[in-house]
């Protein structure tokens, strides 16, 4: 049996947002697992399923420099290292510092209310200076 693979067709259940998972954590998880297709595939998929009324999401992400999924993670938002260290590293335990091990999986999403396009507290907006 010949199976037709459509490139723009998202994968199945793993590509579903977890309950309360924010846009940026979902995009990060999908980019790590499936890569970036040089467009807003994962952000659009998240919006369609979790916040369908956010019709200007792509425009707002583009205004922050997020023209594709990986650019959301590079240009629009930055992970708050202070919080990440607090979540993953406790002075009383021997857990490694995430900054010392880039292959360590990202911490779980802290969650947002349903329909919110704001990132969870793990992320801070990276502000772009305009001339």
N, CA, C and O atoms as CSV, one atom per row, in Angstrom:
chain,resi,resn,atom,element,x,y,z
A,1,UNK,N,N,0.845,-1.177,0.000
A,1,UNK,CA,C,0.000,0.000,0.000
A,1,UNK,C,C,0.890,1.239,0.000
A,1,UNK,O,O,1.798,1.355,0.822
A,2,UNK,N,N,0.632,2.149,-0.908
A,2,UNK,CA,C,1.377,3.396,-1.015
A,2,UNK,C,C,0.786,4.421,-0.061
A,2,UNK,O,O,-0.427,4.630,-0.029
A,3,UNK,N,N,1.644,5.049,0.703
A,3,UNK,CA,C,1.170,6.034,1.678
A,3,UNK,C,C,1.603,7.425,1.223
A,3,UNK,O,O,2.791,7.678,1.020
A,4,UNK,N,N,0.658,8.300,1.070
A,4,UNK,CA,C,0.927,9.664,0.660
A,4,UNK,C,C,1.280,10.490,1.891
A,4,UNK,O,O,0.518,10.529,2.856
A,5,UNK,N,N,2.425,11.141,1.857
A,5,UNK,CA,C,2.847,11.984,2.967
A,5,UNK,C,C,2.691,13.439,2.545
A,5,UNK,O,O,3.303,13.886,1.575
A,6,UNK,N,N,1.876,14.158,3.273
A,6,UNK,CA,C,1.661,15.571,3.006
A,6,UNK,C,C,2.512,16.355,3.993
A,6,UNK,O,O,2.350,16.201,5.203
A,7,UNK,N,N,3.413,17.191,3.497
A,7,UNK,CA,C,4.374,17.896,4.339
A,7,UNK,C,C,3.710,18.848,5.328
A,7,UNK,O,O,4.197,18.995,6.449
A,8,UNK,N,N,2.613,19.496,4.945
A,8,UNK,CA,C,1.969,20.456,5.830
A,8,UNK,C,C,0.997,19.802,6.804
A,8,UNK,O,O,0.408,20.483,7.643
A,9,UNK,N,N,0.827,18.501,6.698
A,9,UNK,CA,C,-0.081,17.808,7.609
A,9,UNK,C,C,0.653,17.539,8.919
A,9,UNK,O,O,1.664,16.836,8.918
A,10,UNK,N,N,0.168,18.082,10.038
A,10,UNK,CA,C,0.866,17.902,11.312
A,10,UNK,C,C,0.783,16.474,11.809
A,10,UNK,O,O,-0.169,15.760,11.493
A,11,UNK,N,N,1.775,16.047,12.589
A,11,UNK,CA,C,1.707,14.710,13.184
A,11,UNK,C,C,0.496,14.583,14.104
A,11,UNK,O,O,-0.161,15.572,14.429
A,12,UNK,N,N,0.217,13.369,14.512
A,12,UNK,CA,C,-0.944,13.089,15.339
A,12,UNK,C,C,-0.838,13.568,16.774
A,12,UNK,O,O,-0.325,14.658,17.026
A,13,UNK,N,N,-1.317,12.763,17.726
A,13,UNK,CA,C,-1.442,13.177,19.130
A,13,UNK,C,C,-0.219,13.832,19.766
A,13,UNK,O,O,-0.405,14.731,20.585
A,14,UNK,N,N,1.021,13.447,19.449
A,14,UNK,CA,C,2.126,14.165,20.096
A,14,UNK,C,C,2.117,15.656,19.766
A,14,UNK,O,O,2.668,16.458,20.519
A,15,UNK,N,N,1.501,16.031,18.652
A,15,UNK,CA,C,1.467,17.436,18.256
A,15,UNK,C,C,0.309,18.179,18.907
A,15,UNK,O,O,0.049,19.333,18.565
A,16,UNK,N,N,-0.381,17.546,19.826
A,16,UNK,CA,C,-1.447,18.222,20.549
A,16,UNK,C,C,-0.851,18.958,21.738
A,16,UNK,O,O,0.050,18.455,22.409
A,17,UNK,N,N,-1.360,20.142,21.986
A,17,UNK,CA,C,-0.909,20.887,23.164
A,17,UNK,C,C,-1.377,20.154,24.410
A,17,UNK,O,O,-2.493,19.637,24.462
A,18,UNK,N,N,-0.520,20.118,25.399
A,18,UNK,CA,C,-0.890,19.528,26.681
A,18,UNK,C,C,-1.845,20.481,27.381
A,18,UNK,O,O,-1.831,21.677,27.093
A,19,UNK,N,N,-2.673,19.985,28.292
A,19,UNK,CA,C,-3.616,20.882,28.984
A,19,UNK,C,C,-2.886,22.051,29.657
A,19,UNK,O,O,-1.997,21.844,30.482
A,20,UNK,N,N,-3.270,23.271,29.297
A,20,UNK,CA,C,-2.680,24.473,29.870
A,20,UNK,C,C,-1.326,24.855,29.309
A,20,UNK,O,O,-0.742,25.843,29.754
A,21,UNK,N,N,-0.798,24.097,28.333
A,21,UNK,CA,C,0.522,24.381,27.774
A,21,UNK,C,C,0.495,25.686,26.987
A,21,UNK,O,O,-0.383,25.898,26.150
A,22,UNK,N,N,1.457,26.552,27.258
A,22,UNK,CA,C,1.493,27.839,26.568
A,22,UNK,C,C,2.021,27.683,25.137
A,22,UNK,O,O,2.622,26.669,24.785
A,23,UNK,N,N,1.782,28.695,24.344
A,23,UNK,CA,C,2.209,28.716,22.951
A,23,UNK,C,C,3.700,28.456,22.807
A,23,UNK,O,O,4.102,27.617,22.000
A,24,UNK,N,N,4.528,29.157,23.573
A,24,UNK,CA,C,5.975,29.083,23.386
A,24,UNK,C,C,6.520,27.715,23.822
A,24,UNK,O,O,7.390,27.160,23.151
A,25,UNK,N,N,6.026,27.173,24.923
A,25,UNK,CA,C,6.465,25.833,25.345
A,25,UNK,C,C,6.063,24.787,24.310
A,25,UNK,O,O,6.838,23.875,24.020
A,26,UNK,N,N,4.855,24.911,23.748
A,26,UNK,CA,C,4.410,23.978,22.710
A,26,UNK,C,C,5.298,24.086,21.481
A,26,UNK,O,O,5.748,23.072,20.946
A,27,UNK,N,N,5.551,25.304,21.034
A,27,UNK,CA,C,6.398,25.501,19.850
A,27,UNK,C,C,7.797,24.939,20.110
A,27,UNK,O,O,8.369,24.276,19.245
A,28,UNK,N,N,8.346,25.201,21.292
A,28,UNK,CA,C,9.676,24.672,21.611
A,28,UNK,C,C,9.678,23.140,21.558
A,28,UNK,O,O,10.587,22.540,20.984
A,29,UNK,N,N,8.680,22.521,22.147
A,29,UNK,CA,C,8.595,21.054,22.161
A,29,UNK,C,C,8.486,20.500,20.747
A,29,UNK,O,O,9.137,19.507,20.421
A,30,UNK,N,N,7.668,21.132,19.902
A,30,UNK,CA,C,7.492,20.655,18.533
A,30,UNK,C,C,8.744,20.869,17.687
A,30,UNK,O,O,9.097,20.011,16.877
A,31,UNK,N,N,9.415,21.998,17.867
A,31,UNK,CA,C,10.639,22.260,17.106
A,31,UNK,C,C,11.723,21.255,17.500
A,31,UNK,O,O,12.461,20.769,16.642
A,32,UNK,N,N,11.821,20.944,18.793
A,32,UNK,CA,C,12.804,19.951,19.248
A,32,UNK,C,C,12.480,18.575,18.655
A,32,UNK,O,O,13.379,17.876,18.187
A,33,UNK,N,N,11.210,18.189,18.672
A,33,UNK,CA,C,10.809,16.851,18.218
A,33,UNK,C,C,10.719,16.716,16.705
A,33,UNK,O,O,11.087,15.677,16.157
A,34,UNK,N,N,10.226,17.768,16.009
A,34,UNK,CA,C,9.915,17.642,14.583
A,34,UNK,C,C,10.621,18.654,13.695
A,34,UNK,O,O,10.562,18.538,12.471
A,35,UNK,N,N,11.288,19.644,14.279
A,35,UNK,CA,C,11.989,20.653,13.495
A,35,UNK,C,C,11.096,21.819,13.095
A,35,UNK,O,O,9.898,21.844,13.374
A,36,UNK,N,N,11.718,22.770,12.440
A,36,UNK,CA,C,11.038,23.976,11.974
A,36,UNK,C,C,10.895,23.896,10.461
A,36,UNK,O,O,11.852,23.572,9.758
A,37,UNK,N,N,9.720,24.187,9.970
A,37,UNK,CA,C,9.469,24.144,8.535
A,37,UNK,C,C,9.593,25.496,7.863
A,37,UNK,O,O,9.084,25.686,6.758
A,38,UNK,N,N,10.262,26.442,8.513
A,38,UNK,CA,C,10.464,27.795,7.985
A,38,UNK,C,C,9.170,28.572,7.792
A,38,UNK,O,O,9.091,29.462,6.944
A,39,UNK,N,N,8.166,28.234,8.575
A,39,UNK,CA,C,6.944,29.022,8.647
A,39,UNK,C,C,6.316,28.766,10.023
A,39,UNK,O,O,6.881,28.019,10.822
A,40,UNK,N,N,5.194,29.354,10.303
A,40,UNK,CA,C,4.575,29.253,11.627
A,40,UNK,C,C,3.627,28.054,11.716
A,40,UNK,O,O,2.471,28.202,12.111
A,41,UNK,N,N,4.113,26.883,11.353
A,41,UNK,CA,C,3.296,25.670,11.367
A,41,UNK,C,C,2.836,25.336,12.779
A,41,UNK,O,O,1.643,25.130,13.003
A,42,UNK,N,N,3.759,25.280,13.737
A,42,UNK,CA,C,3.409,24.864,15.099
A,42,UNK,C,C,2.624,25.951,15.825
A,42,UNK,O,O,1.684,25.645,16.559
A,43,UNK,N,N,2.990,27.194,15.635
A,43,UNK,CA,C,2.253,28.288,16.279
A,43,UNK,C,C,0.821,28.338,15.750
A,43,UNK,O,O,-0.115,28.546,16.522
A,44,UNK,N,N,0.645,28.149,14.451
A,44,UNK,CA,C,-0.698,28.157,13.860
A,44,UNK,C,C,-1.522,26.962,14.336
A,44,UNK,O,O,-2.715,27.091,14.614
A,45,UNK,N,N,-0.880,25.806,14.425
A,45,UNK,CA,C,-1.567,24.612,14.913
A,45,UNK,C,C,-2.024,24.816,16.359
A,45,UNK,O,O,-3.158,24.484,16.707
A,46,UNK,N,N,-1.136,25.365,17.202
A,46,UNK,CA,C,-1.506,25.639,18.594
A,46,UNK,C,C,-2.677,26.618,18.652
A,46,UNK,O,O,-3.635,26.403,19.394
A,47,UNK,N,N,-2.597,27.701,17.860
A,47,UNK,CA,C,-3.663,28.697,17.847
A,47,UNK,C,C,-4.999,28.085,17.423
A,47,UNK,O,O,-6.026,28.343,18.051
A,48,UNK,N,N,-4.989,27.280,16.366
A,48,UNK,CA,C,-6.226,26.670,15.872
A,48,UNK,C,C,-6.883,25.789,16.925
A,48,UNK,O,O,-8.109,25.706,16.995
A,49,UNK,N,N,-6.066,25.129,17.747
A,49,UNK,CA,C,-6.605,24.181,18.720
A,49,UNK,C,C,-6.837,24.784,20.105
A,49,UNK,O,O,-7.760,24.372,20.809
A,50,UNK,N,N,-6.007,25.761,20.507
A,50,UNK,CA,C,-6.077,26.262,21.878
A,50,UNK,C,C,-6.645,27.673,21.999
A,50,UNK,O,O,-7.214,28.020,23.034
A,51,UNK,N,N,-6.501,28.486,20.962
A,51,UNK,CA,C,-6.961,29.877,21.037
A,51,UNK,C,C,-7.458,30.332,19.667
A,51,UNK,O,O,-6.859,31.229,19.074
A,52,UNK,N,N,-8.533,29.740,19.147
A,52,UNK,CA,C,-8.968,30.045,17.779
A,52,UNK,C,C,-9.385,31.494,17.563
A,52,UNK,O,O,-9.441,31.947,16.419
A,53,UNK,N,N,-9.676,32.224,18.619
A,53,UNK,CA,C,-10.085,33.623,18.451
A,53,UNK,C,C,-8.889,34.561,18.288
A,53,UNK,O,O,-9.075,35.744,18.002
A,54,UNK,N,N,-7.673,34.060,18.461
A,54,UNK,CA,C,-6.465,34.884,18.353
A,54,UNK,C,C,-6.064,35.005,16.880
A,54,UNK,O,O,-5.044,34.460,16.458
A,55,UNK,N,N,-6.871,35.717,16.116
A,55,UNK,CA,C,-6.667,35.786,14.668
A,55,UNK,C,C,-5.451,36.614,14.265
A,55,UNK,O,O,-4.976,36.484,13.137
A,56,UNK,N,N,-4.943,37.451,15.141
A,56,UNK,CA,C,-3.784,38.290,14.810
A,56,UNK,C,C,-2.480,37.728,15.379
A,56,UNK,O,O,-1.475,38.436,15.432
A,57,UNK,N,N,-2.487,36.464,15.803
A,57,UNK,CA,C,-1.303,35.893,16.432
A,57,UNK,C,C,-0.081,35.933,15.521
A,57,UNK,O,O,0.992,36.350,15.957
A,58,UNK,N,N,-0.220,35.513,14.274
A,58,UNK,CA,C,0.918,35.491,13.354
A,58,UNK,C,C,1.481,36.900,13.144
A,58,UNK,O,O,2.697,37.081,13.089
A,59,UNK,N,N,0.598,37.896,13.026
A,59,UNK,CA,C,1.050,39.272,12.854
A,59,UNK,C,C,1.824,39.748,14.079
A,59,UNK,O,O,2.871,40.380,13.945
A,60,UNK,N,N,1.314,39.447,15.275
A,60,UNK,CA,C,1.997,39.856,16.507
A,60,UNK,C,C,3.342,39.161,16.669
A,60,UNK,O,O,4.311,39.782,17.104
A,61,UNK,N,N,3.409,37.877,16.323
A,61,UNK,CA,C,4.690,37.171,16.401
A,61,UNK,C,C,5.683,37.742,15.392
A,61,UNK,O,O,6.866,37.883,15.699
A,62,UNK,N,N,5.210,38.070,14.197
A,62,UNK,CA,C,6.065,38.671,13.185
A,62,UNK,C,C,6.599,40.021,13.624
A,62,UNK,O,O,7.742,40.364,13.322
A,63,UNK,N,N,5.790,40.787,14.330
A,63,UNK,CA,C,6.239,42.090,14.826
A,63,UNK,C,C,7.358,41.938,15.849
A,63,UNK,O,O,8.137,42.867,16.059
A,64,UNK,N,N,7.443,40.772,16.485
A,64,UNK,CA,C,8.517,40.502,17.442
A,64,UNK,C,C,9.695,39.793,16.780
A,64,UNK,O,O,10.673,39.470,17.454
A,65,UNK,N,N,9.618,39.549,15.483
A,65,UNK,CA,C,10.696,38.858,14.776
A,65,UNK,C,C,10.476,37.371,14.655
A,65,UNK,O,O,11.377,36.649,14.230
A,66,UNK,N,N,9.293,36.892,15.019
A,66,UNK,CA,C,8.986,35.467,14.931
A,66,UNK,C,C,8.226,35.151,13.657
A,66,UNK,O,O,7.006,34.987,13.681
A,67,UNK,N,N,8.949,35.063,12.537
A,67,UNK,CA,C,8.315,34.789,11.247
A,67,UNK,C,C,8.202,33.298,10.956
A,67,UNK,O,O,7.494,32.897,10.033
A,68,UNK,N,N,8.899,32.474,11.740
A,68,UNK,CA,C,8.747,31.025,11.679
A,68,UNK,C,C,8.874,30.505,13.108
A,68,UNK,O,O,9.204,31.261,14.022
A,69,UNK,N,N,8.615,29.228,13.296
A,69,UNK,CA,C,8.586,28.674,14.651
A,69,UNK,C,C,9.913,28.814,15.383
A,69,UNK,O,O,9.927,29.164,16.563
A,70,UNK,N,N,11.025,28.550,14.711
A,70,UNK,CA,C,12.306,28.654,15.417
A,70,UNK,C,C,12.656,30.109,15.727
A,70,UNK,O,O,13.359,30.378,16.701
A,71,UNK,N,N,12.180,31.041,14.920
A,71,UNK,CA,C,12.433,32.455,15.211
A,71,UNK,C,C,11.642,32.948,16.420
A,71,UNK,O,O,12.042,33.916,17.067
A,72,UNK,N,N,10.525,32.294,16.732
A,72,UNK,CA,C,9.807,32.625,17.966
A,72,UNK,C,C,10.736,32.396,19.147
A,72,UNK,O,O,10.774,33.193,20.085
A,73,UNK,N,N,11.490,31.293,19.095
A,73,UNK,CA,C,12.388,30.916,20.183
A,73,UNK,C,C,13.694,31.699,20.170
A,73,UNK,O,O,14.360,31.800,21.201
A,74,UNK,N,N,14.069,32.253,19.028
A,74,UNK,CA,C,15.322,33.006,18.942
A,74,UNK,C,C,15.112,34.515,19.071
A,74,UNK,O,O,15.913,35.203,19.703
A,75,UNK,N,N,14.040,35.025,18.475
A,75,UNK,CA,C,13.859,36.474,18.391
A,75,UNK,C,C,12.757,37.034,19.278
A,75,UNK,O,O,12.902,38.127,19.826
A,76,UNK,N,N,11.662,36.304,19.429
A,76,UNK,CA,C,10.496,36.862,20.116
A,76,UNK,C,C,10.527,36.635,21.625
A,76,UNK,O,O,10.150,37.523,22.390
A,77,UNK,N,N,10.970,35.462,22.059
A,77,UNK,CA,C,10.960,35.133,23.484
A,77,UNK,C,C,12.282,34.499,23.882
A,77,UNK,O,O,12.940,33.834,23.082
A,78,UNK,N,N,12.648,34.715,25.115
A,78,UNK,CA,C,13.875,34.131,25.658
A,78,UNK,C,C,13.503,33.431,26.969
A,78,UNK,O,O,12.692,33.928,27.750
A,79,UNK,N,N,14.113,32.274,27.185
A,79,UNK,CA,C,13.843,31.527,28.420
A,79,UNK,C,C,14.466,32.253,29.601
A,79,UNK,O,O,15.620,32.679,29.539
A,80,UNK,N,N,13.711,32.392,30.663
A,80,UNK,CA,C,14.202,33.055,31.876
A,80,UNK,C,C,15.106,32.092,32.637
A,80,UNK,O,O,14.623,31.176,33.302
A,81,UNK,N,N,16.402,32.298,32.541
A,81,UNK,CA,C,17.384,31.404,33.147
A,81,UNK,C,C,17.268,31.426,34.666
A,81,UNK,O,O,17.473,30.395,35.306
A,82,UNK,N,N,16.946,32.570,35.258
A,82,UNK,CA,C,16.823,32.641,36.713
A,82,UNK,C,C,15.745,31.690,37.222
A,82,UNK,O,O,15.946,31.008,38.227
A,83,UNK,N,N,14.607,31.641,36.539
A,83,UNK,CA,C,13.528,30.751,36.938
A,83,UNK,C,C,13.889,29.308,36.619
A,83,UNK,O,O,13.584,28.406,37.400
A,84,UNK,N,N,14.534,29.081,35.480
A,84,UNK,CA,C,14.911,27.729,35.083
A,84,UNK,C,C,15.846,27.109,36.127
A,84,UNK,O,O,15.692,25.944,36.494
A,85,UNK,N,N,16.800,27.886,36.592
A,85,UNK,CA,C,17.709,27.374,37.617
A,85,UNK,C,C,16.953,27.080,38.908
A,85,UNK,O,O,17.259,26.113,39.606
A,86,UNK,N,N,15.964,27.919,39.222
A,86,UNK,CA,C,15.170,27.727,40.427
A,86,UNK,C,C,14.344,26.445,40.346
A,86,UNK,O,O,14.194,25.730,41.337
A,87,UNK,N,N,13.807,26.158,39.153
A,87,UNK,CA,C,12.980,24.972,38.968
A,87,UNK,C,C,13.831,23.703,38.954
A,87,UNK,O,O,13.468,22.707,39.580
A,88,UNK,N,N,14.974,23.734,38.236
A,88,UNK,CA,C,15.769,22.532,38.036
A,88,UNK,C,C,16.867,22.332,39.072
A,88,UNK,O,O,17.325,21.205,39.263
A,89,UNK,N,N,17.300,23.388,39.742
A,89,UNK,CA,C,18.458,23.261,40.617
A,89,UNK,C,C,18.112,23.738,42.024
A,89,UNK,O,O,17.692,24.877,42.227
A,90,UNK,N,N,18.292,22.871,42.958
A,90,UNK,CA,C,18.063,23.194,44.359
A,90,UNK,C,C,19.398,23.025,45.070
A,90,UNK,O,O,20.098,22.039,44.838
A,91,UNK,N,N,19.761,23.971,45.933
A,91,UNK,CA,C,21.050,23.905,46.611
A,91,UNK,C,C,21.212,22.636,47.444
A,91,UNK,O,O,22.334,22.219,47.731
A,92,UNK,N,N,20.098,22.025,47.829
A,92,UNK,CA,C,20.169,20.848,48.683
A,92,UNK,C,C,20.261,19.543,47.902
A,92,UNK,O,O,20.443,18.480,48.495
A,93,UNK,N,N,20.138,19.613,46.582
A,93,UNK,CA,C,20.238,18.386,45.800
A,93,UNK,C,C,21.400,18.478,44.831
A,93,UNK,O,O,21.990,19.542,44.640
A,94,UNK,N,N,21.714,17.359,44.228
A,94,UNK,CA,C,22.863,17.295,43.323
A,94,UNK,C,C,22.451,17.352,41.859
A,94,UNK,O,O,23.190,16.885,40.992
A,95,UNK,N,N,21.272,17.923,41.570
A,95,UNK,CA,C,20.816,18.048,40.193
A,95,UNK,C,C,21.752,18.966,39.422
A,95,UNK,O,O,22.207,19.972,39.967
A,96,UNK,N,N,22.050,18.645,38.174
A,96,UNK,CA,C,22.917,19.524,37.383
A,96,UNK,C,C,22.213,20.821,37.005
A,96,UNK,O,O,20.989,20.862,36.879
A,97,UNK,N,N,22.978,21.851,36.830
A,97,UNK,CA,C,22.463,23.148,36.402
A,97,UNK,C,C,22.144,23.048,34.915
A,97,UNK,O,O,23.005,22.609,34.153
A,98,UNK,N,N,20.935,23.439,34.455
A,98,UNK,CA,C,20.582,23.324,33.036
A,98,UNK,C,C,21.501,24.125,32.130
A,98,UNK,O,O,21.675,23.767,30.965
A,99,UNK,N,N,22.089,25.195,32.631
A,99,UNK,CA,C,23.007,25.983,31.808
A,99,UNK,C,C,24.282,25.199,31.500
A,99,UNK,O,O,24.963,25.482,30.514
A,100,UNK,N,N,24.607,24.214,32.340
A,100,UNK,CA,C,25.805,23.397,32.126
A,100,UNK,C,C,25.565,22.241,31.179
A,100,UNK,O,O,26.525,21.630,30.709
A,101,UNK,N,N,24.301,21.916,30.880
A,101,UNK,CA,C,23.977,20.775,30.049
A,101,UNK,C,C,22.891,21.149,29.039
A,101,UNK,O,O,21.704,21.051,29.352
A,102,UNK,N,N,23.280,21.578,27.828
A,102,UNK,CA,C,22.280,22.003,26.843
A,102,UNK,C,C,21.394,20.868,26.342
A,102,UNK,O,O,20.352,21.136,25.743
A,103,UNK,N,N,21.773,19.606,26.568
A,103,UNK,CA,C,20.954,18.490,26.107
A,103,UNK,C,C,19.884,18.099,27.123
A,103,UNK,O,O,19.080,17.205,26.859
A,104,UNK,N,N,19.867,18.751,28.264
A,104,UNK,CA,C,18.849,18.485,29.272
A,104,UNK,C,C,17.498,18.957,28.733
A,104,UNK,O,O,17.408,20.055,28.183
A,105,UNK,N,N,16.440,18.141,28.881
A,105,UNK,CA,C,15.143,18.558,28.340
A,105,UNK,C,C,14.634,19.813,29.051
A,105,UNK,O,O,14.950,20.042,30.218
A,106,UNK,N,N,13.843,20.625,28.341
A,106,UNK,CA,C,13.313,21.829,28.974
A,106,UNK,C,C,12.369,21.471,30.118
A,106,UNK,O,O,11.756,20.404,30.102
A,107,UNK,N,N,12.247,22.342,31.099
A,107,UNK,CA,C,11.322,22.063,32.211
A,107,UNK,C,C,9.884,22.078,31.718
A,107,UNK,O,O,9.596,22.669,30.677
A,108,UNK,N,N,8.983,21.441,32.442
A,108,UNK,CA,C,7.581,21.430,32.019
A,108,UNK,C,C,6.980,22.830,32.053
A,108,UNK,O,O,7.377,23.676,32.853
A,109,UNK,N,N,6.021,23.053,31.174
A,109,UNK,CA,C,5.344,24.343,31.090
A,109,UNK,C,C,4.638,24.653,32.406
A,109,UNK,O,O,4.071,23.766,33.045
A,110,UNK,N,N,4.681,25.914,32.798
A,110,UNK,CA,C,4.013,26.346,34.022
A,110,UNK,C,C,2.525,26.608,33.803
A,110,UNK,O,O,1.772,26.783,34.761
A,111,UNK,N,N,2.110,26.633,32.549
A,111,UNK,CA,C,0.697,26.723,32.224
A,111,UNK,C,C,0.155,28.138,32.108
A,111,UNK,O,O,0.666,29.079,32.715
A,112,UNK,N,N,-0.897,28.256,31.309
A,112,UNK,CA,C,-1.626,29.510,31.113
A,112,UNK,C,C,-3.111,29.156,31.062
A,112,UNK,O,O,-3.478,27.993,30.892
A,113,UNK,N,N,-3.952,30.167,31.211
A,113,UNK,CA,C,-5.398,29.911,31.117
A,113,UNK,C,C,-5.772,29.601,29.662
A,113,UNK,O,O,-5.085,30.030,28.735
A,114,UNK,N,N,-6.832,28.876,29.476
A,114,UNK,CA,C,-7.271,28.477,28.138
A,114,UNK,C,C,-7.570,29.711,27.294
A,114,UNK,O,O,-8.235,30.640,27.752
A,115,UNK,N,N,-7.078,29.714,26.068
A,115,UNK,CA,C,-7.313,30.811,25.144
A,115,UNK,C,C,-6.281,31.918,25.216
A,115,UNK,O,O,-6.294,32.819,24.377
A,116,UNK,N,N,-5.386,31.880,26.196
A,116,UNK,CA,C,-4.366,32.915,26.318
A,116,UNK,C,C,-3.206,32.628,25.373
A,116,UNK,O,O,-2.741,31.492,25.280
A,117,UNK,N,N,-2.744,33.651,24.680
A,117,UNK,CA,C,-1.591,33.501,23.795
A,117,UNK,C,C,-0.307,33.977,24.470
A,117,UNK,O,O,0.752,34.009,23.843
A,118,UNK,N,N,-0.400,34.343,25.735
A,118,UNK,CA,C,0.785,34.775,26.479
A,118,UNK,C,C,1.631,33.558,26.853
A,118,UNK,O,O,1.090,32.474,27.076
A,119,UNK,N,N,2.944,33.727,26.924
A,119,UNK,CA,C,3.780,32.602,27.350
A,119,UNK,C,C,3.665,32.393,28.857
A,119,UNK,O,O,3.223,33.282,29.585
A,120,UNK,N,N,4.065,31.216,29.311
A,120,UNK,CA,C,4.081,30.970,30.761
A,120,UNK,C,C,5.263,31.720,31.376
A,120,UNK,O,O,6.018,32.386,30.668
A,121,UNK,N,N,5.413,31.609,32.668
A,121,UNK,CA,C,6.448,32.372,33.387
A,121,UNK,C,C,7.865,31.933,33.069
A,121,UNK,O,O,8.815,32.586,33.500
A,122,UNK,N,N,8.038,30.839,32.323
A,122,UNK,CA,C,9.385,30.426,31.902
A,122,UNK,C,C,9.975,31.376,30.863
A,122,UNK,O,O,11.187,31.375,30.648
A,123,UNK,N,N,9.148,32.176,30.225
A,123,UNK,CA,C,9.570,32.983,29.081
A,123,UNK,C,C,9.429,34.468,29.358
A,123,UNK,O,O,8.523,34.899,30.070
A,124,UNK,N,N,10.331,35.239,28.788
A,124,UNK,CA,C,10.249,36.697,28.818
A,124,UNK,C,C,10.287,37.178,27.369
A,124,UNK,O,O,10.980,36.604,26.529
A,125,UNK,N,N,9.538,38.228,27.095
A,125,UNK,CA,C,9.543,38.789,25.736
A,125,UNK,C,C,10.891,39.431,25.475
A,125,UNK,O,O,11.454,40.114,26.330
A,126,UNK,N,N,11.394,39.197,24.280
A,126,UNK,CA,C,12.631,39.842,23.851
A,126,UNK,C,C,12.196,41.063,23.051
A,126,UNK,O,O,11.624,40.939,21.968
A,127,UNK,N,N,12.471,42.226,23.591
A,127,UNK,CA,C,11.997,43.448,22.952
A,127,UNK,C,C,12.915,43.842,21.819
A,127,UNK,O,O,14.138,43.781,21.940
A,128,UNK,N,N,12.313,44.247,20.717
A,128,UNK,CA,C,13.062,44.682,19.540
A,128,UNK,C,C,13.059,46.183,19.478
A,128,UNK,O,O,12.025,46.827,19.655
A,129,UNK,N,N,14.203,46.729,19.229
A,129,UNK,CA,C,14.329,48.181,19.096
A,129,UNK,C,C,14.027,48.562,17.656
A,129,UNK,O,O,14.566,47.979,16.716
A,130,UNK,N,N,13.169,49.537,17.504
A,130,UNK,CA,C,12.836,50.022,16.151
A,130,UNK,C,C,13.457,51.381,15.939
A,130,UNK,O,O,13.566,52.180,16.869
A,131,UNK,N,N,13.853,51.634,14.743
A,131,UNK,CA,C,14.455,52.933,14.409
A,131,UNK,C,C,13.422,53.893,13.933
A,131,UNK,O,O,13.745,55.035,13.607
